[in-house]
Amino acid sequence: MKLVYSIVLNWNQPDLTKETLLSLSKQIVSGFEHRILLVENGSDKKTDLSGVTYEVLLLDQNYGFAKGNNMGIRKALESGADYVFVVNNDVELARDAVHHLFNFMESSKDAGAASPLIYFAKGYEFHKSRYKESQKGKVIWAAGGKIDWLNIYGSNRRVDEVDDGLDAKPLKIDFASGAAVLYSSRVLNQVGLFDEDYFMYLEDMDLSVRMSMISKYAYLVPKSVVWHKVSQSSAIGGNLNDYYISRNRLIFGFKFASNRAKFALVREGIRLLLVGRKWQKRGVFDFFVRKYGRGSWPKK
């Protein structure tokens, strides 16, 4: 029987994490064994949920999204996982979410990753006043990801749209968001895991692109549905976002982009060094001096 490992990374959010673990424990399991691994990413506030069976991997510090998840993924692979489901600790899942992703991956010849349709959880929409009460819970956060190769940006498809229910067939996408994605272990063993140079942001985009280079692709599976309690703490314009997006776009671009796009990135980087915000400047500087991983962002 095939083995699916769900990996949940937590850093000091035990209440949110408990809800995700509970949601995972209620998944319909058919044709596969399902195990849950909680990775405590240097958390001071540990998660303790009785009545749910899950494994725990304790890390000695906050290693960020990429390395923290990688440690969990490696444990899953060593345990013989056929598929690894990386899911944020602020996500709730429809009971058949993993079931639909698993069935799709089993039937696909060229899929390396499968993404569910990700809605905003009720009350977590970016534009709360825009929607009727009956539409909440059906507002899309991500129907897969798309890459703007000219400007080196990743964005969520159909964000802020109310789902019309018409897009039911699986769809090839540029990348699968790390908020919730099922990866093929066989493909991970071929291309590697998340690139830890990123620490957080764009590592999921990087991994999908590396998969596409061996003709394995990310797909959206709309029958699989999850709800994301979207954090407001790292919004556009915030210091955390400024630092990692400014630096990581350069890392990503210099790995994969055209020479024309690289030139544009350097030109933009120089502009940010001159007139950008504090953490934009720091991010660009750290790219040029190859200060990757956590970089200059302070430990907490």
C-alpha positions as CSV (number, residue, x, y, z in Angstrom):
1,M,0.0,0.0,0.0
2,K,1.2,3.5,-0.9
3,L,2.3,5.8,2.0
4,V,1.4,9.5,2.2
5,Y,3.1,11.6,4.8
6,S,1.6,15.0,5.7
7,I,4.2,17.5,7.0
8,V,3.0,20.4,9.1
9,L,5.6,23.1,10.2
10,N,4.9,25.0,13.3
11,W,6.6,28.0,14.9
12,N,4.8,29.3,18.0
13,Q,1.3,28.9,16.7
14,P,-0.1,25.9,18.6
15,D,-3.8,26.8,18.4
16,L,-3.7,27.2,14.6
17,T,-1.6,24.0,14.3
18,K,-4.0,22.0,16.4
19,E,-6.8,22.8,14.0
20,T,-4.7,21.7,11.0
21,L,-3.7,18.5,12.7
22,L,-7.3,17.7,13.6
23,S,-8.4,18.4,10.0
24,L,-5.7,16.1,8.6
25,S,-6.7,13.4,11.1
26,K,-10.2,13.4,9.6
27,Q,-9.1,12.8,6.0
28,I,-10.8,10.0,4.0
29,V,-8.1,7.4,3.5
30,S,-8.6,4.9,0.7
31,G,-5.8,3.1,-1.2
32,F,-3.0,4.6,0.9
33,E,-1.7,4.8,4.4
34,H,-1.7,8.3,5.9
35,R,0.8,9.5,8.5
36,I,1.1,13.0,10.0
37,L,4.4,14.6,11.0
38,L,4.5,17.8,13.0
39,V,7.8,19.7,12.7
40,E,8.3,22.0,15.7
41,N,10.5,24.6,14.1
42,G,12.3,25.8,17.2
43,S,8.9,26.6,18.8
44,D,8.8,27.9,22.4
45,K,5.0,27.2,22.4
46,K,4.8,23.5,21.6
47,T,1.6,21.9,20.1
48,D,-0.1,19.3,22.2
49,L,-3.2,17.7,20.8
50,S,-4.7,14.6,22.4
51,G,-6.8,12.1,20.6
52,V,-4.9,12.5,17.3
53,T,-2.1,10.2,16.2
54,Y,0.9,12.1,14.8
55,E,4.7,12.0,14.9
56,V,6.8,15.0,16.2
57,L,10.1,16.2,15.0
58,L,11.7,18.8,17.4
59,L,14.1,21.2,15.8
60,D,16.5,23.3,18.0
61,Q,15.8,26.6,16.2
62,N,13.6,28.3,13.6
63,Y,15.2,27.1,10.3
64,G,12.7,28.9,8.1
65,F,10.1,27.4,5.7
66,A,12.5,25.7,3.3
67,K,14.9,24.0,5.7
68,G,12.3,23.3,8.4
69,N,10.1,21.5,5.8
70,N,13.1,19.7,4.3
71,M,13.9,18.2,7.6
72,G,10.4,16.8,7.8
73,I,10.4,15.7,4.2
74,R,13.7,13.8,4.7
75,K,12.2,11.9,7.7
76,A,9.2,11.0,5.5
77,L,11.4,9.8,2.7
78,E,13.5,7.7,5.1
79,S,10.3,6.2,6.3
80,G,9.4,5.1,2.8
81,A,6.8,7.8,1.9
82,D,5.6,7.5,-1.7
83,Y,4.1,11.0,-1.5
84,V,4.8,14.0,0.8
85,F,2.0,16.5,1.5
86,V,3.4,19.8,2.6
87,V,0.7,21.8,4.3
88,N,0.8,25.1,6.2
89,N,-0.2,25.1,9.9
90,D,-3.0,27.6,9.1
91,V,-4.9,25.4,6.7
92,E,-8.1,23.4,7.1
93,L,-9.0,20.7,4.6
94,A,-12.1,19.2,3.1
95,R,-12.3,15.6,4.2
96,D,-11.4,14.3,0.7
97,A,-8.7,16.8,-0.1
98,V,-5.7,14.4,0.2
99,H,-7.8,11.6,-1.4
100,H,-8.3,13.6,-4.6
101,L,-4.6,14.7,-4.8
102,F,-3.4,11.1,-4.3
103,N,-5.8,9.7,-6.9
104,F,-4.7,12.3,-9.4
105,M,-1.0,11.7,-8.8
106,E,-1.5,7.9,-9.1
107,S,-3.2,8.4,-12.5
108,S,-0.9,11.0,-14.0
109,K,2.3,10.2,-15.9
110,D,3.9,13.7,-15.9
111,A,2.9,15.2,-12.5
112,G,5.5,16.0,-9.9
113,A,3.2,18.0,-7.7
114,A,-0.5,18.4,-7.1
115,S,-2.1,21.5,-5.6
116,P,-5.6,21.8,-4.2
117,L,-7.9,24.7,-4.9
118,I,-7.1,27.0,-2.0
119,Y,-9.9,29.3,-0.7
120,F,-9.6,32.0,1.9
121,A,-11.0,30.8,5.2
122,K,-14.1,32.7,6.1
123,G,-13.1,36.1,7.6
124,Y,-9.6,36.0,6.2
125,E,-10.3,37.5,2.8
126,F,-8.1,40.4,1.7
127,H,-11.3,42.5,0.8
128,K,-13.8,41.3,3.4
129,S,-16.5,43.9,2.5
130,R,-16.5,42.9,-1.2
131,Y,-18.3,39.7,-0.7
132,K,-21.8,38.5,0.3
133,E,-22.0,36.3,3.3
134,S,-23.0,33.4,1.0
135,Q,-19.8,33.8,-1.0
136,K,-17.4,33.6,1.9
137,G,-15.6,30.3,2.0
138,K,-15.7,30.3,-1.8
139,V,-13.3,33.2,-2.4
140,I,-10.1,31.9,-4.1
141,W,-6.7,32.5,-2.6
142,A,-4.9,30.4,-5.1
143,A,-6.0,28.3,-8.1
144,G,-2.3,27.3,-8.7
145,G,0.5,29.7,-9.3
146,K,1.8,31.6,-12.3
147,I,5.2,33.1,-13.1
148,D,5.9,36.4,-14.7
149,W,9.2,35.6,-16.4
150,L,9.8,39.2,-17.6
151,N,9.6,40.7,-14.1
152,I,10.4,37.6,-12.0
153,Y,7.3,37.5,-9.9
154,G,5.2,34.6,-8.8
155,S,1.5,35.2,-8.2
156,N,-1.7,33.2,-7.3
157,R,-4.1,32.5,-10.1
158,R,-7.6,33.8,-9.7
159,V,-6.9,35.4,-6.3
160,D,-9.9,37.3,-4.9
161,E,-12.4,35.7,-7.4
162,V,-15.5,33.9,-6.2
163,D,-15.4,30.3,-7.4
164,D,-17.9,29.7,-10.1
165,G,-17.5,25.9,-10.0
166,L,-16.8,25.6,-13.7
167,D,-13.1,24.8,-13.5
168,A,-13.3,21.2,-12.4
169,K,-10.6,19.5,-14.5
170,P,-7.0,19.3,-13.4
171,L,-4.9,22.0,-14.9
172,K,-1.1,22.3,-15.5
173,I,0.2,25.3,-13.6
174,D,3.5,27.2,-13.4
175,F,4.0,26.3,-9.7
176,A,2.3,24.8,-6.7
177,S,2.1,26.9,-3.6
178,G,3.9,25.5,-0.6
179,A,0.8,26.4,1.5
180,A,-0.6,23.0,0.5
181,V,0.9,20.7,-2.1
182,L,1.4,16.9,-2.6
183,Y,4.8,16.0,-4.0
184,S,5.9,12.7,-5.6
185,S,8.8,11.3,-3.6
186,R,10.3,9.8,-6.7
187,V,10.4,13.2,-8.3
188,L,11.8,14.8,-5.2
189,N,14.6,12.2,-5.1
190,Q,15.4,13.2,-8.7
191,V,15.4,17.0,-8.4
192,G,16.0,17.6,-4.7
193,L,14.0,19.3,-2.0
194,F,13.3,23.0,-1.3
195,D,16.4,25.2,-2.0
196,E,17.4,26.4,1.5
197,D,19.1,29.5,0.1
198,Y,15.6,31.1,0.1
199,F,14.8,30.5,3.8
200,M,11.2,31.5,2.9
201,Y,9.4,32.8,-0.2
202,L,9.9,31.5,-3.8
203,E,11.3,28.1,-2.7
204,D,8.0,26.5,-3.9
205,M,8.3,28.2,-7.2
206,D,11.9,27.1,-7.6
207,L,11.0,23.5,-6.9
208,S,8.2,23.5,-9.5
209,V,10.6,24.9,-12.1
210,R,13.2,22.3,-11.3
211,M,10.6,19.6,-11.7
212,S,9.5,21.0,-15.1
213,M,13.1,20.7,-16.3
214,I,12.8,16.9,-16.1
215,S,9.3,17.1,-17.7
216,K,7.4,16.7,-14.4
217,Y,4.9,19.4,-13.7
218,A,2.8,21.0,-11.1
219,Y,-1.0,20.6,-11.5
220,L,-4.1,22.2,-9.9
221,V,-6.6,19.6,-8.8
222,P,-9.8,21.6,-8.2
223,K,-11.8,18.7,-6.7
224,S,-9.3,18.9,-3.7
225,V,-10.2,21.9,-1.6
226,V,-8.6,23.6,1.4
227,W,-9.2,26.8,3.3
228,H,-6.2,29.1,4.2
229,K,-6.3,31.4,7.2
230,V,-4.1,33.9,5.4
231,S,-1.6,35.7,7.7
232,Q,-1.5,39.4,7.6
233,S,1.8,39.7,9.3
234,S,4.0,39.4,6.2
235,A,1.9,41.6,3.9
236,I,3.3,43.4,0.9
237,G,5.3,46.3,2.2
238,G,6.2,44.7,5.5
239,N,9.8,44.4,6.5
240,L,9.9,40.6,6.3
241,N,8.4,40.7,2.8
242,D,10.7,43.5,1.7
243,Y,13.8,41.6,2.7
244,Y,13.1,38.1,1.4
245,I,11.2,39.0,-1.8
246,S,13.9,41.5,-2.8
247,R,16.7,39.1,-2.2
248,N,15.0,35.9,-3.4
249,R,13.7,37.3,-6.7
250,L,17.4,37.8,-7.5
251,I,18.3,34.3,-6.4
252,F,15.5,32.8,-8.5
253,G,16.1,35.0,-11.5
254,F,19.8,34.3,-11.7
255,K,19.1,30.5,-11.6
256,F,16.4,30.4,-14.2
257,A,15.7,33.6,-16.0
258,S,16.8,34.9,-19.4
259,N,19.8,37.2,-19.7
260,R,17.4,40.1,-20.5
261,A,15.5,39.5,-17.3
262,K,18.7,39.2,-15.3
263,F,19.8,42.5,-16.6
264,A,16.5,44.1,-15.6
265,L,16.8,42.5,-12.1
266,V,20.3,44.0,-11.7
267,R,19.1,47.4,-12.8
268,E,16.1,47.2,-10.4
269,G,18.5,46.0,-7.6
270,I,20.7,49.0,-8.1
271,R,17.6,51.3,-7.9
272,L,16.5,49.7,-4.7
273,L,20.0,50.1,-3.2
274,L,19.7,53.8,-3.9
275,V,16.1,54.6,-3.1
276,G,14.5,51.4,-1.7
277,R,13.2,50.8,1.8
278,K,15.6,49.7,4.5
279,W,15.0,46.0,4.2
280,Q,14.7,46.1,0.4
281,K,18.2,47.6,0.4
282,R,19.5,44.9,2.8
283,G,17.9,42.1,0.7
284,V,19.6,43.3,-2.5
285,F,22.9,43.8,-0.7
286,D,22.8,40.3,0.8
287,F,22.2,38.8,-2.7
288,F,25.3,40.4,-4.1
289,V,27.5,39.3,-1.1
290,R,25.8,35.8,-1.3
291,K,24.3,36.0,2.2
292,Y,21.6,33.5,1.8
293,G,19.4,31.3,4.1
294,R,18.2,33.4,7.0
295,G,20.6,36.2,5.8
296,S,20.4,39.4,7.8
297,W,16.9,38.8,9.1
298,P,17.2,38.7,13.0
299,K,16.6,35.5,14.9
300,K,13.6,35.4,17.1
